[in-house]
Amino acid sequence: MNRLKAGRFTFSETKSPTFFNLNYYLLEAGWKPARFKWMANFSDANLQFNEEAAQCLEFKHSLAELVSEFCPQIMMPTFLINDQNWPLVLQFLNKAALEQPSPVWILKPSLLNNGQFIKIFSKLSDLERHFSTNRRLGGDHVLQEYINPPHLLRDDRKYSIRMFLVLSNYAGAYLFPRGYFNVSRHPYTPGRFEDLRPHLTNEHLHEEESNVIQIPTDRFEFFALLYPQIQHIIGQLAEALARRYPQAFTSNGLKSFALFGVDFMVDCNSKVWLLEVNHGPCFPIEAEHPLQNYLYSDFWRALLSSFVLPIGLNQDDKRVDYSTFDKVDLHPVR
């Protein structure tokens, strides 16, 4: 980490997990808080990545539309469904079911996280019954083909993979090569969806308990076989975003970047699928968190070394060391 020169920083939203961690590691690097933003070498302004582009990834319906337009092969078939168009979507799915058996479908609210209001339907008639009632959550949802069956770990545990992506308006996209598995605490129950805990790998489905165990990716030897697929998917996604929002990748003087948590699921054939993207994910702030020493401390120090300090010290881009990240190759989308 560059300690040749210390600077000053300020964040207006100190309660954010991202700002909390940046504050901690900047102090560790010898930087000091600035009383005013004009005194700061690095501030929350440097984390203001293009809002439209960030929301396109964050909002599930916008992400589905982006993927559908540019790179549909990276995500399971997904439909935007809401209070107005659901009869048309059901009509299309019922027609498709005449030619081949209907898959299992998972319904997710577009703007909510942590598994809130997620439903799984093994029959289209149950899905139609859901939309026909007034006792449901309205608004935009995504209806996605459920990965069935998924790849399972020992003891029949389902998992998803969380990786960290940095998008910048001056240096492109970089992927941190280590992440973690969200491993379900409950054995997978094929064909049984009354209890969603074995099927969803969100950290907290209920406030009082954790639904998963988080394990670093480097604990699994087979992750090395999955990582090239993850890189390819990220490349296609970043290329699609750059095609839709080219202005997001132009600095116009102020360098900025954003952090994204990208989730993946693996099917029974070891094929990786994009699941969803979270802008400014809820990073842990507790020193005793089990992944602090195995993942997060390295991640934050790498982020400071490659992005935060070079911006704050006005370092020449050609001299920045990005070796702790993997440059995202933007794969041409067809």
C-alpha positions in Angstrom: 0.0 0.0 0.0 1.3 3.4 -0.9 2.4 5.3 2.2 4.8 7.8 0.5 2.2 10.5 0.9 -0.8 10.7 3.2 -3.9 12.6 2.3 -7.3 13.6 3.7 -10.7 12.2 3.1 -14.3 12.8 4.0 -17.5 10.9 3.6 -21.0 12.4 4.3 -22.6 9.0 4.8 -20.4 7.5 7.5 -23.1 4.9 8.4 -22.8 3.1 5.1 -20.8 -0.2 5.3 -18.7 0.9 2.3 -17.8 4.2 3.9 -17.3 2.6 7.3 -14.7 0.2 5.8 -13.0 2.9 3.7 -12.8 5.1 6.7 -11.1 2.3 8.7 -8.6 1.3 6.1 -7.7 4.9 5.1 -6.9 5.6 8.8 -4.8 2.5 8.8 -2.9 3.8 5.7 -2.1 7.0 7.6 -4.7 9.3 6.0 -6.7 11.8 8.1 -10.3 13.0 8.0 -10.9 16.3 6.4 -13.3 18.8 8.1 -14.6 20.1 4.7 -15.0 18.4 1.3 -12.8 21.0 -0.4 -9.9 19.9 1.8 -10.2 16.2 0.9 -8.1 14.3 -1.6 -10.8 11.6 -1.7 -14.5 11.9 -0.8 -17.8 10.3 -1.5 -17.9 12.2 -4.8 -15.3 9.7 -6.0 -17.8 7.0 -5.4 -20.6 8.6 -7.5 -20.5 6.3 -10.5 -23.1 7.0 -13.2 -26.4 6.5 -11.3 -28.4 5.2 -14.4 -25.8 2.6 -15.1 -25.6 1.5 -11.4 -29.4 1.3 -11.1 -29.6 -0.8 -14.3 -27.5 -3.4 -12.6 -29.1 -3.1 -9.2 -32.8 -3.2 -10.2 -33.7 -6.8 -11.2 -36.0 -5.8 -14.0 -33.5 -3.4 -15.5 -30.8 -6.0 -15.3 -33.0 -8.6 -17.0 -33.8 -6.1 -19.8 -30.1 -5.3 -20.3 -29.1 -9.0 -20.4 -32.1 -9.9 -22.7 -31.0 -7.3 -25.2 -27.3 -7.9 -25.3 -26.3 -11.2 -23.8 -29.3 -13.5 -22.9 -27.0 -16.6 -22.7 -25.6 -15.5 -19.4 -28.9 -15.7 -17.4 -31.7 -18.1 -17.2 -34.8 -17.1 -19.2 -36.3 -14.1 -17.4 -39.5 -12.0 -17.8 -40.5 -8.7 -16.5 -43.9 -9.3 -14.9 -46.2 -6.8 -13.2 -49.8 -5.9 -12.4 -50.6 -5.0 -16.0 -48.8 -7.6 -18.2 -49.0 -10.8 -16.1 -51.9 -12.2 -18.2 -49.8 -11.9 -21.4 -46.8 -13.4 -19.7 -48.9 -16.4 -18.5 -50.4 -16.8 -21.9 -47.0 -17.0 -23.5 -45.8 -19.5 -20.9 -48.9 -21.7 -21.2 -48.4 -21.8 -25.0 -44.8 -22.7 -24.6 -45.8 -25.5 -22.1 -47.8 -27.2 -24.9 -44.5 -28.0 -26.7 -42.4 -28.9 -23.7 -42.9 -29.4 -19.9 -43.1 -26.2 -18.0 -40.0 -25.5 -15.8 -40.1 -24.4 -12.2 -40.3 -20.6 -11.9 -39.0 -18.2 -9.3 -40.7 -14.8 -8.7 -38.6 -11.9 -7.3 -39.6 -8.3 -6.5 -37.5 -6.1 -8.7 -36.5 -3.6 -6.0 -36.1 -5.8 -2.9 -33.2 -7.8 -1.6 -32.5 -10.4 1.1 -35.1 -12.9 -0.3 -38.0 -10.7 0.6 -41.3 -11.8 -1.0 -39.7 -14.4 -3.2 -42.0 -17.2 -4.4 -41.3 -20.5 -6.2 -43.9 -22.1 -8.5 -43.8 -25.6 -9.9 -47.1 -25.1 -11.7 -48.2 -22.3 -14.0 -51.7 -22.7 -12.5 -50.3 -21.8 -9.1 -48.5 -18.8 -10.6 -51.8 -17.6 -12.1 -53.6 -18.1 -8.8 -51.0 -16.0 -7.1 -51.5 -13.1 -9.5 -55.3 -13.4 -9.4 -55.4 -12.6 -5.7 -55.2 -9.1 -4.1 -53.2 -10.5 -1.2 -49.8 -10.2 -2.9 -47.1 -7.7 -3.3 -47.7 -5.5 -6.4 -45.3 -3.7 -8.6 -42.5 -4.9 -10.9 -41.2 -8.4 -10.5 -38.9 -10.7 -12.5 -40.1 -14.2 -13.3 -37.0 -16.4 -13.9 -36.6 -20.0 -14.8 -35.4 -21.8 -11.6 -32.1 -23.6 -11.9 -33.3 -27.1 -11.4 -31.4 -29.1 -10.4 -28.5 -26.9 -9.1 -25.0 -28.1 -8.4 -24.9 -29.3 -4.8 -22.1 -29.5 -2.3 -21.7 -32.4 0.1 -24.7 -33.1 2.3 -26.9 -31.8 -0.6 -26.3 -28.2 0.2 -27.2 -25.6 -2.4 -24.9 -22.5 -2.8 -24.4 -19.3 -4.7 -21.2 -17.4 -5.3 -20.6 -13.8 -4.5 -17.8 -11.9 -6.3 -16.8 -8.2 -6.2 -16.7 -6.0 -9.2 -15.2 -2.5 -9.5 -16.6 -0.3 -12.3 -14.7 2.9 -12.9 -15.3 5.9 -15.3 -11.5 6.1 -16.1 -10.0 2.6 -15.9 -12.7 0.2 -17.0 -13.8 -2.8 -15.0 -11.9 -5.0 -12.6 -12.9 -8.2 -10.8 -11.5 -9.2 -7.4 -10.5 -12.8 -8.0 -11.7 -14.1 -4.6 -15.1 -14.1 -3.2 -17.2 -16.5 -1.1 -19.8 -19.2 -1.3 -23.2 -18.7 0.4 -23.9 -22.3 1.4 -27.4 -23.1 2.6 -27.7 -24.4 6.2 -30.6 -26.7 5.0 -30.3 -29.7 2.8 -31.7 -29.3 -0.7 -35.3 -30.6 -1.1 -36.0 -31.2 -4.8 -39.6 -30.6 -5.9 -40.6 -29.3 -2.4 -40.9 -25.5 -2.2 -43.1 -25.0 0.9 -39.9 -24.2 2.9 -37.8 -21.9 0.8 -34.7 -22.0 3.1 -33.1 -25.0 1.2 -33.6 -23.2 -2.1 -32.6 -19.6 -1.4 -29.0 -18.6 -0.5 -29.7 -15.1 0.8 -27.8 -14.4 4.0 -30.9 -13.4 6.0 -34.4 -14.6 5.1 -35.4 -13.9 8.6 -33.9 -11.3 10.9 -33.3 -13.7 13.8 -31.2 -16.3 12.0 -28.6 -16.6 9.2 -29.7 -18.8 6.3 -26.3 -19.6 5.0 -22.7 -20.3 5.9 -20.2 -18.1 4.1 -17.0 -19.9 3.0 -14.1 -18.3 1.0 -13.9 -19.4 -2.7 -10.3 -20.5 -2.3 -11.5 -23.3 0.1 -13.1 -25.1 -2.9 -10.7 -26.6 -5.5 -13.4 -26.8 -8.2 -13.8 -23.0 -8.0 -10.8 -22.7 -10.3 -12.9 -24.5 -13.0 -15.8 -22.1 -12.5 -13.8 -18.8 -12.4 -13.2 -18.5 -16.2 -16.9 -18.8 -16.7 -17.4 -16.0 -14.2 -14.9 -13.8 -15.9 -16.6 -14.4 -19.3 -20.0 -13.5 -17.8 -18.7 -10.4 -16.2 -17.0 -9.4 -19.4 -20.2 -9.7 -21.4 -22.2 -7.9 -18.7 -19.7 -5.0 -18.6 -19.7 -4.7 -22.3 -23.5 -4.6 -22.4 -23.5 -1.9 -19.8 -20.9 0.1 -21.7 -23.0 -0.2 -24.9 -26.1 1.1 -23.1 -24.4 3.8 -21.0 -21.1 4.8 -22.7 -21.1 8.0 -20.7 -20.6 6.0 -17.5 -17.1 5.0 -18.6 -15.9 8.6 -19.3 -14.4 10.6 -16.4 -14.8 14.2 -17.6 -12.2 15.2 -15.0 -13.6 13.6 -11.8 -12.5 10.0 -11.4 -15.0 7.8 -9.7 -15.8 4.1 -9.2 -18.5 1.9 -7.7 -18.5 -1.5 -5.9 -20.8 -4.2 -6.9 -21.5 -7.6 -5.4 -22.3 -10.0 -8.3 -24.0 -13.3 -7.5 -23.8 -16.5 -9.5 -25.5 -19.9 -9.4 -24.2 -23.2 -10.8 -26.4 -25.8 -12.4 -25.9 -29.6 -12.2 -23.7 -29.5 -15.3 -21.3 -27.1 -13.7 -22.5 -24.2 -15.9 -22.4 -20.8 -14.2 -25.3 -18.4 -14.5 -25.6 -14.8 -13.5 -28.1 -14.4 -10.7 -28.2 -10.7 -9.7 -26.1 -7.7 -8.9 -26.0 -5.5 -5.8 -24.7 -1.9 -5.9 -22.8 -1.1 -2.7 -23.4 -4.5 -1.1 -23.8 -4.7 2.7 -20.2 -5.4 3.6 -19.6 -6.5 7.2 -18.3 -4.0 9.7 -17.7 -6.3 12.6 -14.1 -7.2 13.3 -15.1 -10.7 14.4 -16.9 -11.5 11.1 -15.5 -14.9 10.0 -14.5 -13.6 6.5 -12.6 -10.5 7.7 -9.2 -12.1 8.0 -9.8 -14.5 5.0 -11.2 -12.1 2.5 -12.3 -8.6 3.4 -9.1 -7.2 4.8 -7.3 -8.2 1.7 -10.1 -6.8 -0.5 -10.2 -3.4 1.2 -6.4 -3.0 1.2 -6.3 -4.0 -2.5 -9.1 -1.5 -3.3 -7.2 1.3 -1.5 -4.0 0.4 -3.3 -5.4 0.2 -6.8 -8.2 2.8 -6.7 -8.6 5.0 -3.7 -5.0 6.1 -3.1 -4.2 6.6 -6.7 -7.2 8.9 -7.1 -6.4 10.7 -3.9 -2.7 11.1 -4.8 -3.5 12.0 -8.4 -1.3 9.2 -9.5 -0.6 8.7 -13.3 -3.0 5.9 -14.5 -0.1 4.2 -16.2 1.7 3.8 -12.9 -1.2 2.2 -11.0 -0.7 -1.4 -9.9 -3.9 -3.4 -10.5 -2.2 -6.8 -10.0 -4.5 -7.8 -7.1 -7.5 -7.5 -9.5 -8.3 -9.2 -12.8 -8.9 -6.8 -15.6 -12.3 -7.5 -17.2 -12.0 -8.2 -20.9 -15.0 -6.7 -22.5 -16.3 -9.5 -24.7 -18.2 -8.3 -27.8 -21.9 -8.9 -27.5 -23.8 -10.2 -30.4 
